[in-house]
Amino acid sequence: MARQKGIIKLKGTIGDITFYKTQDGHLAREKGGIDASRIASDPAFQRTRENGSEFGRAGKAGKMLRTALRPLLLNSADGRMVSRLTQAMVKVIQADTVSERGLRNVIDGEAELLFGFEFNIRGKLGTTLFAPFVATIDRVAGEITVDLASFIPTNMIAAPSGTTHYKIISGGAEIDFEAETYVVATSETAILPWDGTATAPINQVNAVTANSTKPLFLALGVEFYQEINGQMYPLKNGAFNPLSIAKVDSGV
C-alpha cells in the first residue's frame, strides 16, 4: 500500500495498480494474492478457511448488534466503528472453548468481552460521564436498567466546547445471533441544560423478553446540543457523542 502524492489523485485500476480513497487519504496498491479457488479447496489453506469462516461470523454478529442499537448509533458512532466492532467480535468468538476451530461462535464465546466497547472513539463515555451510575440486567423480568443519582452537569459531564444542553440515552437489546433476530428498547431524558443546577435522579428501564436465554446488552450514552435562538441543534452533528456497552449478560 502506497500513498498518492501530487495535485491529481487517481481512482480506479491501471494495469496491476489500483488507486482508491480512504479516510487516510488517497492510496494505491498492487494487484496480487492467491487464487480464490485454491484457497477454497487446497488442504494447505485449511487454517485460512477456518479463520475466514469465523471472521465472517464475527462480521455478521457485529452487524446484528449495530442494527439492534441503530436508534442510538445514528448520532454516536465514528467512521471506523464497524471494523473495531468486528475485531471485538472476533475476540468473543475466539473465546469459545467448546466448538471446533472454524465453527466457534458468539453464543459459545464470551460476549462479556464486549463490556466497555466504545462506539465513538472521538467521544468516550469513560472520559465524558463522571456521574456514578448503576447498570442492571434483570433477565427474569426482562428489564435492562440504568440509574443515575442526582448530579451537577457541569461537574459530572465533560462536554465539548459549545455545549449548552445534553441528554442521557440508553438502550437494552436482546439478540439471537443464531436466528438473526433481536428485541430492543431505548430510553432518553428530555434535553437538559448543561449548567450548575443539580438534576433529578434518572431511571431508565428498557424492556425486553422476560426469561430470555439470549445475550442481553445495555448501551449508555450522552448526546450534546447547542441552543441557538431558542432552537436545539446537535452539537457538531454528534461528532463527540459517547455511546458504550455498559453491561452484558451472555445468556444461559
Phi, psi and chi 1 to 4 in degrees:
 res  aa     phi    psi   chi1   chi2   chi3   chi4
   1 MET       -  129.0 -178.8  177.8   66.3      -
   2 ALA  -127.1  153.0      -      -      -      -
   3 ARG   -94.0  132.1 -170.8  178.0  -58.4  -84.9
   4 GLN   -75.8  139.2  -63.8 -173.6   51.8      -
   5 LYS  -124.2  166.0  -66.2 -175.4  177.0 -179.5
   6 GLY   103.5  173.0      -      -      -      -
   7 ILE   -73.9  -43.1  -61.9  174.5      -      -
   8 ILE   -91.9  122.0  -60.2  175.5      -      -
   9 LYS  -104.1  135.2  -59.3  -63.0 -170.5  -64.6
  10 LEU   -99.3  150.6  -57.5  176.2      -      -
  11 LYS  -134.9  139.5  -67.7 -177.1 -178.9  180.0
  12 GLY   113.5 -163.8      -      -      -      -
  13 THR  -123.3  131.4  -59.7      -      -      -
  14 ILE  -125.7  113.3  -60.4  177.4      -      -
  15 GLY    63.5 -122.9      -      -      -      -
  16 ASP  -101.3   11.8  -68.5  -28.9      -      -
  17 ILE  -111.1  127.7  -54.2  -63.1      -      -
  18 THR  -107.3  128.8  -61.7      -      -      -
  19 PHE  -107.4  134.4  -58.5   89.0      -      -
  20 TYR  -154.7  164.5   58.6  103.0      -      -
  21 LYS  -112.3  136.5 -178.1  179.2 -179.8 -178.7
  22 THR  -132.2 -178.5   71.2      -      -      -
  23 GLN   -65.4  -20.1  -67.5 -177.0   -0.5      -
  24 ASP   -90.1    3.2  -62.2  -43.3      -      -
  25 GLY   116.3 -165.9      -      -      -      -
  26 HIS   -89.0  121.8  -67.1  -94.9      -      -
  27 LEU  -121.2  168.2  -53.6  177.2      -      -
  28 ALA  -143.1  144.4      -      -      -      -
  29 ARG  -144.5  155.0   64.5 -175.2  175.4 -166.6
  30 GLU   -87.8  136.6 -174.4  176.5    5.3      -
  31 LYS   -66.8  138.8 -178.7 -179.5  178.4 -179.2
  32 GLY  -177.6 -164.3      -      -      -      -
  33 GLY   108.2  176.2      -      -      -      -
  34 ILE   -95.1  144.9  -58.8  169.4      -      -
  35 ASP   -57.7  134.2 -174.7   79.3      -      -
  36 ALA   -61.0  -36.9      -      -      -      -
  37 SER   -65.1  -32.2   61.4      -      -      -
  38 ARG   -70.7  -41.8 -178.5 -176.8  173.9 -167.0
  39 ILE   -61.8  -35.7  -67.2  176.7      -      -
  40 ALA   -74.2  -19.4      -      -      -      -
  41 SER  -128.6  -25.2   58.6      -      -      -
  42 ASP   -70.6  125.5 -168.0  -30.9      -      -
  43 PRO   -56.5  -25.6  -25.5   35.1      -      -
  44 ALA   -65.5  -19.0      -      -      -      -
  45 PHE  -107.2   22.7  -69.2   94.5      -      -
  46 GLN   -57.7  -45.9  176.9   65.4   24.1      -
  47 ARG   -62.7  -37.6  -63.6  -75.6   86.4   83.1
  48 THR   -63.4  -42.3  -59.6      -      -      -
  49 ARG   -65.6  -39.8  -69.5 -167.4  -68.0  -86.4
  50 GLU   -64.6  -44.9  -67.8  169.7   -8.5      -
  51 ASN   -63.1  -40.5  -68.4  -21.9      -      -
  52 GLY   -64.5  -39.2      -      -      -      -
  53 SER   -63.0  -44.1  175.3      -      -      -
  54 GLU   -72.1  -34.2  -68.0 -176.0   -7.0      -
  55 PHE   -65.5  -40.7 -174.6   80.9      -      -
  56 GLY   -63.9  -38.5      -      -      -      -
  57 ARG   -65.1  -37.9 -159.4  169.4  -67.3  121.0
  58 ALA   -65.8  -40.9      -      -      -      -
  59 GLY   -63.1  -40.4      -      -      -      -
  60 LYS   -67.5  -39.8 -175.6  176.5  -68.1 -173.9
  61 ALA   -65.9  -41.2      -      -      -      -
  62 GLY   -61.7  -40.0      -      -      -      -
  63 LYS   -63.8  -38.6 -177.3  178.4  179.9  180.0
  64 MET   -60.6  -45.2  -79.6  -62.3  -56.2      -
  65 LEU   -66.1  -41.0 -177.7   58.0      -      -
  66 ARG   -63.9  -41.6  -62.5 -163.8  -43.2  -89.7
  67 THR   -64.4  -42.6  -58.6      -      -      -
  68 ALA   -62.1  -39.0      -      -      -      -
  69 LEU   -95.9   12.1  -63.4  176.0      -      -
  70 ARG   -52.5  -40.3  179.4  173.9  170.9   77.0
  71 PRO   -57.6  -29.5  -26.3   36.8      -      -
  72 LEU   -88.9  -29.6  -54.8 -179.9      -      -
  73 LEU   -77.4  -17.4  -73.2  172.3      -      -
  74 LEU   -54.6  -32.7  -71.1  173.3      -      -
  75 ASN  -120.2   16.6  -63.1  -44.8      -      -
  76 SER  -146.2   50.5  -55.1      -      -      -
  77 ALA  -146.3  144.9      -      -      -      -
  78 ASP   -94.7  170.9   65.6   74.9      -      -
  79 GLY   -67.5  -17.6      -      -      -      -
  80 ARG  -112.0   15.2  -67.5 -177.6  173.7  171.2
  81 MET   -59.4  -41.0  179.8  -89.2  -69.3      -
  82 VAL   -59.3  -49.2  173.2      -      -      -
  83 SER   -67.8  -36.7   61.1      -      -      -
  84 ARG   -66.1  -39.6  -69.1 -168.2  -60.9  104.2
  85 LEU   -67.9  -38.5 -177.5   56.5      -      -
  86 THR   -61.1  -42.5  -60.6      -      -      -
  87 GLN   -62.2  -39.8  -69.6  172.8   -1.9      -
  88 ALA   -65.4  -39.1      -      -      -      -
  89 MET   -67.4  -32.6  -77.2  -67.0 -173.0      -
  90 VAL   -60.3  -41.5  167.2      -      -      -
  91 LYS   -65.9  -36.8  -67.0  179.9 -179.9  178.7
  92 VAL   -61.7  -47.1  170.4      -      -      -
  93 ILE   -65.5  -40.0  -72.6  173.4      -      -
  94 GLN   -67.3  -16.6  -71.0  175.3  -19.6      -
  95 ALA   -81.9   -3.1      -      -      -      -
  96 ASP   -70.6  113.3  176.8   -2.1      -      -
  97 THR  -101.4    9.0   59.6      -      -      -
  98 VAL  -102.6  -48.6  177.9      -      -      -
  99 SER   -81.6  159.0  -52.3      -      -      -
 100 GLU   -70.6  155.3  -64.8 -179.4    5.7      -
 101 ARG   -59.2  134.9 -179.0  169.9  175.1  167.9
 102 GLY    96.1  -21.0      -      -      -      -
 103 LEU  -114.9    2.4  -60.9  175.5      -      -
 104 ARG   -62.9  150.0  -68.0  177.9  -64.8 -175.3
 105 ASN  -147.3  172.5   58.2   82.1      -      -
 106 VAL   -67.7  -40.4  174.6      -      -      -
 107 ILE   -60.2  -41.7  -60.5  -59.6      -      -
 108 ASP   -92.5    1.5  -65.0  -44.6      -      -
 109 GLY   -90.1 -154.3      -      -      -      -
 110 GLU  -120.2   87.0  -66.4  -69.1  -20.1      -
 111 ALA   -62.1  -21.7      -      -      -      -
 112 GLU   -62.4  -17.7  -78.4   83.4   -3.0      -
 113 LEU   -64.8  -15.0  -68.1  173.0      -      -
 114 LEU   -81.8   -8.7  -64.6  173.3      -      -
 115 PHE   -56.9  131.3  170.9   74.9      -      -
 116 GLY    86.1   -1.0      -      -      -      -
 117 PHE   -61.4  129.6  179.7   82.5      -      -
 118 GLU   -99.3  120.9  -59.6  -79.5   -1.9      -
 119 PHE   -78.0  -19.0  -70.8   95.9      -      -
 120 ASN  -129.3  102.2 -172.8    0.5      -      -
 121 ILE   -67.2  -19.2 -152.2   69.5      -      -
 122 ARG   -82.4  -15.9  -63.5  168.7  -62.3 -175.6
 123 GLY  -146.1   95.7      -      -      -      -
 124 LYS   -89.4  142.5  -62.5 -179.8  179.4  179.9
 125 LEU   -63.2  -38.9 -173.8   67.5      -      -
 126 GLY   -65.1  -21.3      -      -      -      -
 127 THR  -111.1   13.8   56.0      -      -      -
 128 THR  -120.8  -51.4  -59.3      -      -      -
 129 LEU  -101.5  111.3 -179.8   64.5      -      -
 130 PHE  -105.7   -3.8  -65.1   95.3      -      -
 131 ALA   -68.7  129.7      -      -      -      -
 132 PRO   -61.5  140.8  -20.1   32.1      -      -
 133 PHE  -137.8  155.8   63.0   86.3      -      -
 134 VAL  -116.3  118.7  176.9      -      -      -
 135 ALA  -102.0  130.4      -      -      -      -
 136 THR  -134.7  135.9  -54.1      -      -      -
 137 ILE  -118.5  111.4  -66.3  179.3      -      -
 138 ASP  -101.4   95.0 -174.0  -24.8      -      -
 139 ARG   -64.3  -38.6 -177.8  173.8  -69.4  -82.0
 140 VAL   -63.8  -47.4  174.1      -      -      -
 141 ALA   -80.0  -17.6      -      -      -      -
 142 GLY    72.8   38.3      -      -      -      -
 143 GLU  -122.3  126.1  -65.8 -179.3  -15.7      -
 144 ILE  -113.9  111.7  -58.6  176.4      -      -
 145 THR  -125.4  148.3  -54.9      -      -      -
 146 VAL  -133.5  135.0   62.2      -      -      -
 147 ASP  -125.0  132.9  -71.0  -76.7      -      -
 148 LEU  -124.5  127.2  -66.9   88.9      -      -
 149 ALA   -71.3  167.2      -      -      -      -
 150 SER   -54.8  137.7  175.0      -      -      -
 151 PHE  -147.8  162.6   63.6   91.1      -      -
 152 ILE   -95.8  115.3  -63.8  176.4      -      -
 153 PRO   -53.6  -46.6  -28.4   36.6      -      -
 154 THR   -66.7  -21.8   51.0      -      -      -
 155 ASN   -87.5  -32.3  -69.7  -12.1      -      -
 156 MET  -111.5   -2.4  -67.9  -62.4 -178.9      -
 157 ILE  -127.1  117.7  -63.5  178.8      -      -
 158 ALA   -84.7   98.7      -      -      -      -
 159 ALA   -96.4  148.0      -      -      -      -
 160 PRO   -65.7  158.2  -16.5   29.6      -      -
 161 SER   -57.9  134.7  175.6      -      -      -
 162 GLY    99.7   -9.0      -      -      -      -
 163 THR   -68.6  133.1  -63.2      -      -      -
 164 THR  -119.4  -24.7   62.1      -      -      -
 165 HIS  -144.1  169.5  -69.5   73.7      -      -
 166 TYR  -158.1  170.3   71.4   97.5      -      -
 167 LYS  -148.6  150.8   66.6 -179.2  175.7 -177.4
 168 ILE   -93.3  131.4  -56.1  -66.6      -      -
 169 ILE  -124.4  151.8   61.8  173.4      -      -
 170 SER  -152.1  162.3   69.7      -      -      -
 171 GLY  -151.2  141.9      -      -      -      -
 172 GLY  -114.2  130.2      -      -      -      -
 173 ALA  -128.4  134.1      -      -      -      -
 174 GLU  -111.3  118.3  168.0 -160.9   -9.1      -
 175 ILE  -122.7  127.4  -58.2 -177.3      -      -
 176 ASP  -100.2   96.0 -173.8  -25.6      -      -
 177 PHE   -68.6  -25.4  -70.8  103.4      -      -
 178 GLU   -77.5  -46.0  -65.6  174.9  -48.5      -
 179 ALA   -84.7   -9.3      -      -      -      -
 180 GLU    59.1   47.8  -61.4 -176.7   21.2      -
 181 THR  -130.0  163.6   60.1      -      -      -
 182 TYR  -154.8  159.1   63.2   86.7      -      -
 183 VAL  -124.8  132.2  176.6      -      -      -
 184 VAL  -139.5  145.8   65.8      -      -      -
 185 ALA  -137.7  142.2      -      -      -      -
 186 THR  -126.9  157.5   60.6      -      -      -
 187 SER  -138.8  156.5  -58.5      -      -      -
 188 GLU  -155.5  149.8   60.7 -178.3   33.7      -
 189 THR   -79.3  173.5   63.9      -      -      -
 190 ALA   -67.4  166.5      -      -      -      -
 191 ILE   -72.2  117.0  -63.4  178.5      -      -
 192 LEU  -108.8  150.6  -55.3  170.9      -      -
 193 PRO   -71.8  136.6   23.3  -32.3      -      -
 194 TRP   -89.0   89.9 -175.6   67.2      -      -
 195 ASP  -145.0 -165.1   58.9   16.9      -      -
 196 GLY   -94.2   12.7      -      -      -      -
 197 THR   -92.5  130.5  -57.7      -      -      -
 198 ALA   -63.5  139.7      -      -      -      -
 199 THR   -80.5  166.8   68.4      -      -      -
 200 ALA   -77.6  158.5      -      -      -      -
 201 PRO   -57.4  144.0  -23.8   34.1      -      -
 202 ILE  -112.9  127.6  -64.2  171.7      -      -
 203 ASN  -131.5  119.5  169.1 -108.2      -      -
 204 GLN  -122.9  122.5  -64.2 -177.1  -15.1      -
 205 VAL  -116.0  119.5 -179.7      -      -      -
 206 ASN  -109.0  116.0  -57.4  -66.6      -      -
 207 ALA   -91.1  130.1      -      -      -      -
 208 VAL  -124.8 -163.8  -66.6      -      -      -
 209 THR   -71.4  127.3  -54.0      -      -      -
 210 ALA   -65.5  142.1      -      -      -      -
 211 ASN    59.9   28.2  -64.6  -55.3      -      -
 212 SER   -66.6  148.6  170.8      -      -      -
 213 THR  -105.4    4.5   60.2      -      -      -
 214 LYS   -90.1  162.0  -53.5  -55.1  178.6 -176.6
 215 PRO   -59.9  137.6  -24.8   35.0      -      -
 216 LEU  -119.8  140.1  -56.6  177.2      -      -
 217 PHE  -131.9  142.6  -59.7   86.1      -      -
 218 LEU  -117.2  123.6  169.4   66.0      -      -
 219 ALA  -108.7  137.7      -      -      -      -
 220 LEU  -131.6  137.6  176.6   63.7      -      -
 221 GLY  -154.8  178.4      -      -      -      -
 222 VAL  -133.6  137.1 -176.0      -      -      -
 223 GLU  -115.5  136.7  -68.3 -173.7   -5.9      -
 224 PHE  -107.5  146.1  -65.5  108.9      -      -
 225 TYR  -134.5  159.1  -65.1   85.7      -      -
 226 GLN  -127.6  127.3 -174.3  174.8   66.4      -
 227 GLU   -89.0  125.8 -178.2  179.4   11.3      -
 228 ILE  -132.3  117.0  -60.2  176.6      -      -
 229 ASN    51.9   42.9  -63.2  -31.4      -      -
 230 GLY    82.5   -2.7      -      -      -      -
 231 GLN  -107.3  143.5  -63.1  -66.9  -41.6      -
 232 MET   -97.1  128.5  -63.7  -66.5  176.9      -
 233 TYR  -123.6  134.8  -62.9   90.0      -      -
 234 PRO   -55.9  128.2  -24.4   35.1      -      -
 235 LEU   -68.7  121.5 -175.2   69.9      -      -
 236 LYS    49.9   40.2  -61.1  178.2 -178.4  177.7
 237 ASN    56.0   30.2  -66.0  -40.0      -      -
 238 GLY    76.8   16.8      -      -      -      -
 239 ALA   -58.8  -28.7      -      -      -      -
 240 PHE  -115.5   18.0  -59.6  103.1      -      -
 241 ASN   -73.6  122.1  -68.8  -15.9      -      -
 242 PRO   -84.8  148.7   31.2  -33.6      -      -
 243 LEU  -150.8  128.5 -177.1   71.2      -      -
 244 SER  -139.8  153.8  177.8      -      -      -
 245 ILE   -77.8  110.2  -61.8  -65.7      -      -
 246 ALA   -96.6  -13.1      -      -      -      -
 247 LYS  -162.9  142.1 -170.1   81.9  170.0  177.4
 248 VAL  -139.3  137.6 -179.1      -      -      -
 249 ASP  -129.8  111.0 -174.2  -32.2      -      -
 250 SER   -72.6  -12.8   61.2      -      -      -
 251 GLY   106.0  176.9      -      -      -      -
 252 VAL  -127.6      -  -66.8      -      -      -
